[in-house]
């Protein structure tokens, strides 16, 4: 797990206005809202490390996160060095999410920031015990 990267993202999310956030898509059609992973691609430090986006449609203005040739959740897994299950729960707004206790459409950036910080704390503790 790349804890520092996750914490940088959590801190970034805490600065976002609620209206610029929606966990239901990587980016919306006009590019004004995005999910946590979509917003991660806007962080200059992450862009310098190769996290970017690629347009995913010729007809609709949408994009998907990309890292090291991987897209979407695979990009999140590679960039943050987490497994698929954790990527889905952290960045997919999974309906049975471990880290969030609100429905997908009600999640705000501060909720996701708290969930990421909790995830990092628990994983760090688990790693220290092994």
Backbone as numpy.savetxt, mean C-alpha at the origin, in Angstrom:
# Nx Ny Nz CAx CAy CAz Cx Cy Cz
11.00 -8.56 5.79 10.16 -7.39 5.79 11.05 -6.15 5.79
10.71 -5.22 4.93 11.40 -3.93 4.89 10.62 -2.96 5.77
10.88 -3.05 7.08 10.11 -2.28 8.06 10.21 -0.77 7.81
11.40 -0.29 7.51 11.56 1.16 7.32 10.70 1.65 6.15
10.65 0.89 5.09 9.81 1.29 3.94 8.34 1.34 4.34
7.90 0.34 5.08 6.50 0.33 5.52 6.20 1.52 6.43
7.13 1.85 7.30 6.91 2.98 8.20 6.95 4.32 7.46
7.77 4.42 6.45 7.77 5.64 5.60 6.40 5.78 4.95
5.87 4.69 4.43 4.54 4.73 3.81 3.48 5.11 4.83
3.52 4.52 6.02 2.53 4.84 7.05 2.58 6.32 7.40
3.77 6.86 7.56 3.90 8.29 7.88 3.38 9.16 6.74
3.62 8.74 5.51 3.11 9.47 4.34 1.58 9.46 4.34
1.01 8.30 4.61 -0.46 8.18 4.60 -1.10 9.08 5.65
-0.43 9.27 6.77 -0.97 10.13 7.82 -1.10 11.58 7.37
-0.39 11.97 6.34 -0.46 13.35 5.85 -1.51 13.55 4.76
-2.08 12.47 4.27 -3.03 12.56 3.15 -4.41 13.01 3.60
-5.03 13.89 2.84 -6.44 14.19 3.11 -7.31 12.98 2.76
-8.34 12.76 3.53 -9.22 11.60 3.32 -9.76 11.52 1.89
-10.05 12.66 1.30 -10.66 12.64 -0.05 -9.70 12.19 -1.15
-8.43 12.04 -0.84 -7.45 11.58 -1.84 -7.16 10.09 -1.69
-7.98 9.40 -0.90 -7.71 8.01 -0.55 -8.91 7.13 -0.81
-8.66 5.97 -1.44 -9.71 4.96 -1.61 -9.03 3.61 -1.78
-9.28 2.70 -0.85 -8.62 1.39 -0.88 -9.19 0.46 -1.95
-10.18 0.90 -2.67 -10.83 0.04 -3.67 -10.14 -0.03 -5.02
-9.12 0.79 -5.25 -8.41 0.72 -6.53 -7.01 1.29 -6.38
-6.12 0.83 -7.24 -4.75 1.35 -7.21 -4.77 2.87 -7.40
-5.49 3.29 -8.44 -5.68 4.71 -8.76 -7.06 4.82 -9.38
-7.71 5.97 -9.21 -8.99 6.13 -9.88 -8.76 6.67 -11.30
-9.83 6.79 -12.04 -9.72 7.18 -13.45 -9.06 8.53 -13.67
-9.23 9.45 -12.77 -8.65 10.77 -12.99 -7.35 10.98 -12.21
-6.92 9.97 -11.47 -5.64 10.04 -10.78 -5.64 10.84 -9.50
-6.81 11.22 -8.99 -6.84 12.05 -7.79 -6.90 11.24 -6.50
-7.39 10.00 -6.57 -7.39 9.15 -5.38 -6.64 7.86 -5.69
-6.16 7.23 -4.64 -5.45 5.96 -4.78 -5.50 5.22 -3.45
-5.16 3.95 -3.50 -5.04 3.16 -2.28 -3.65 3.37 -1.69
-3.36 2.66 -0.61 -2.06 2.82 0.05 -0.90 2.49 -0.89
-1.01 1.39 -1.61 0.08 1.01 -2.52 0.18 1.98 -3.69
-0.95 2.46 -4.15 -0.93 3.47 -5.22 -0.22 4.73 -4.76
-0.51 5.17 -3.54 0.17 6.35 -3.01 1.65 6.09 -2.75
2.02 4.85 -2.46 3.44 4.54 -2.24 4.27 4.92 -3.46
3.68 4.82 -4.64 4.43 5.15 -5.86 4.69 6.64 -6.00
4.07 7.46 -5.16 4.30 8.91 -5.19 5.42 9.36 -4.26
5.92 8.47 -3.44 6.96 8.82 -2.47 8.31 8.86 -3.21
8.97 10.00 -3.23 10.22 10.13 -4.00 11.27 9.07 -3.66
11.45 8.75 -2.37 12.43 7.73 -1.98 12.10 6.38 -2.62
10.82 6.08 -2.70 10.40 4.80 -3.28 10.58 4.81 -4.79
10.29 5.94 -5.41 10.50 6.05 -6.86 11.98 5.88 -7.19
12.84 6.44 -6.35 14.29 6.30 -6.55 14.73 4.84 -6.46
14.00 4.05 -5.70 14.31 2.63 -5.55 13.68 1.77 -6.66
12.90 2.41 -7.53 12.32 1.69 -8.67 10.84 1.41 -8.60
10.16 1.83 -7.54 8.70 1.64 -7.46 8.04 2.70 -8.33
7.28 2.26 -9.27 6.66 3.19 -10.22 5.29 2.67 -10.62
4.74 3.23 -11.66 3.45 2.78 -12.18 3.56 2.53 -13.67
2.62 1.76 -14.16 2.49 1.56 -15.59 1.00 1.70 -15.91
0.75 2.39 -17.01 -0.65 2.55 -17.45 -1.20 1.18 -17.82
-2.39 0.87 -17.34 -2.93 -0.46 -17.57 -4.08 -0.49 -18.58
-4.36 0.63 -19.22 -5.41 0.65 -20.23 -5.15 1.77 -21.22
-5.43 1.50 -22.46 -5.29 2.54 -23.48 -6.48 3.48 -23.49
-7.62 3.01 -22.96 -8.84 3.81 -23.03 -9.21 4.50 -21.74
-8.71 4.01 -20.61 -9.05 4.59 -19.31 -7.75 5.02 -18.65
-7.78 6.18 -18.01 -6.57 6.72 -17.38 -6.37 6.07 -16.01
-5.89 4.81 -16.01 -5.60 4.11 -14.77 -4.18 3.55 -14.85
-3.62 3.25 -13.71 -2.27 2.71 -13.64 -2.20 1.70 -12.52
-1.13 0.93 -12.51 -0.92 -0.09 -11.49 0.53 0.01 -11.00
0.76 -0.22 -9.70 2.14 -0.17 -9.19 3.01 -1.26 -9.81
4.27 -0.92 -10.04 5.23 -1.85 -10.63 6.56 -1.73 -9.88
7.17 -2.89 -9.61 8.50 -2.92 -9.01 9.23 -4.17 -9.49
10.41 -3.98 -10.01 11.27 -5.09 -10.42 10.54 -6.06 -11.36
9.77 -5.49 -12.29 9.05 -6.31 -13.26 7.77 -6.93 -12.74
7.44 -6.68 -11.51 6.22 -7.24 -10.92 5.16 -6.15 -10.81
3.91 -6.56 -10.87 2.80 -5.60 -10.84 1.86 -5.88 -9.68
1.18 -4.83 -9.24 0.14 -4.97 -8.23 0.64 -5.56 -6.92
-0.06 -6.58 -6.43 0.31 -7.20 -5.16 1.68 -7.84 -5.22
2.06 -8.35 -6.39 3.40 -8.92 -6.54 4.46 -7.83 -6.36
4.17 -6.63 -6.83 5.09 -5.50 -6.63 5.19 -5.16 -5.15
4.05 -5.15 -4.46 4.06 -4.87 -3.02 4.86 -5.92 -2.27
4.69 -7.17 -2.65 5.44 -8.25 -2.00 6.94 -8.04 -2.16
7.37 -7.75 -3.38 8.80 -7.60 -3.65 9.36 -6.33 -3.00
8.64 -5.23 -3.12 9.16 -3.96 -2.61 9.26 -3.94 -1.09
8.25 -4.48 -0.41 8.23 -4.46 1.05 8.73 -5.77 1.67
9.08 -6.74 0.82 9.57 -8.05 1.27 8.59 -8.68 2.25
7.35 -8.83 1.78 6.28 -9.45 2.56 5.66 -10.56 1.73
4.91 -11.44 2.38 4.28 -12.54 1.64 2.95 -12.08 1.02
2.41 -12.93 0.17 1.19 -12.58 -0.56 0.02 -12.32 0.39
-0.14 -13.18 1.38 -1.25 -13.02 2.32 -1.18 -11.66 3.02
0.00 -11.28 3.46 0.15 -9.98 4.13 -0.08 -8.83 3.15
0.39 -8.98 1.91 0.17 -7.93 0.90 -1.32 -7.72 0.66
-2.07 -8.81 0.55 -3.52 -8.70 0.33 -4.19 -8.01 1.52
-3.80 -8.39 2.72 -4.44 -7.82 3.91 -4.03 -6.36 4.13
-2.79 -6.01 3.82 -2.35 -4.63 4.02 -2.81 -3.70 2.91
-2.72 -4.15 1.66 -2.93 -3.26 0.52 -4.19 -3.54 -0.28
-4.88 -4.61 0.04 -6.06 -4.95 -0.73 -7.37 -4.60 -0.04
-7.28 -4.12 1.19 -8.51 -3.84 1.89 -9.35 -5.09 2.03
-8.69 -6.21 2.27 -9.35 -7.51 2.38 -10.54 -7.41 3.32
-11.71 -7.95 2.91 -12.91 -7.82 3.75 -12.75 -8.45 5.13
-11.88 -9.43 5.26 -11.60 -10.02 6.56 -10.22 -9.58 7.04
-9.89 -8.35 6.73 -8.56 -7.82 7.01 -8.15 -7.94 8.47
-6.92 -8.31 8.65 -6.38 -8.46 10.00 -6.05 -7.12 10.63
-5.76 -6.15 9.80 -5.20 -4.89 10.31 -6.20 -3.75 10.35
-7.35 -3.94 9.73 -8.35 -2.88 9.68 -9.68 -3.44 10.14
-10.42 -2.67 10.86 -11.71 -3.13 11.39 -12.87 -2.32 10.82
-12.68 -1.81 9.62 -13.74 -1.06 8.94 -13.97 -1.66 7.57
-15.15 -1.48 7.03 -15.37 -1.91 5.65 -14.46 -1.13 4.69
-14.15 -1.75 3.59 -13.25 -1.18 2.59 -13.57 0.27 2.24
-14.83 0.53 1.97 -15.22 1.88 1.52 -15.12 2.92 2.63
-14.94 2.48 3.88 -14.84 3.43 4.99 -13.41 3.67 5.48
-12.46 2.90 4.94 -11.08 3.07 5.38 -10.53 4.43 4.97
-9.86 5.06 5.90 -9.21 6.35 5.65 -7.70 6.13 5.73
-6.92 7.07 5.21 -5.47 6.87 5.24 -4.92 6.68 6.65
-5.50 7.34 7.63 -5.02 7.18 9.01 -5.28 5.76 9.53
-6.39 5.13 9.12 -6.67 3.75 9.50 -5.61 2.81 8.95
-5.26 3.02 7.70 -4.29 2.15 7.05 -2.90 2.39 7.64
-2.57 3.64 7.93 -1.28 3.95 8.57 -1.17 3.22 9.90
-2.22 3.25 10.70 -2.22 2.54 11.99 -2.06 1.03 11.78
-2.77 0.50 10.80 -2.66 -0.93 10.50 -1.26 -1.33 10.08
-0.62 -0.52 9.25 0.75 -0.81 8.81 1.70 -0.77 10.01
1.54 0.23 10.86 2.41 0.33 12.04 2.21 -0.85 12.98
0.98 -1.30 13.15 0.70 -2.48 13.98 1.36 -3.71 13.36
1.21 -3.86 12.06 1.82 -4.99 11.34 3.33 -5.01 11.57
3.98 -3.87 11.38 5.44 -3.78 11.56 5.82 -4.14 12.99
5.10 -3.62 13.97 5.41 -3.90 15.37 5.29 -5.40 15.67
4.22 -6.02 15.20 4.01 -7.44 15.47 5.03 -8.31 14.75
5.31 -7.99 13.50 6.29 -8.78 12.74 7.70 -8.61 13.32
8.03 -7.39 13.75 9.34 -7.16 14.36 9.47 -7.97 15.65
8.41 -8.00 16.42 8.41 -8.77 17.66 8.55 -10.26 17.37
7.83 -10.75 16.37 7.92 -12.16 15.98 9.32 -12.51 15.52
9.94 -11.64 14.73 11.29 -11.90 14.23 12.30 -11.91 15.38
12.08 -11.08 16.39 13.00 -11.02 17.53 12.91 -12.31 18.36
11.76 -12.97 18.31 11.56 -14.19 19.10 12.04 -15.46 18.38
12.40 -15.32 17.13 12.82 -16.52 16.39 14.32 -16.61 16.27
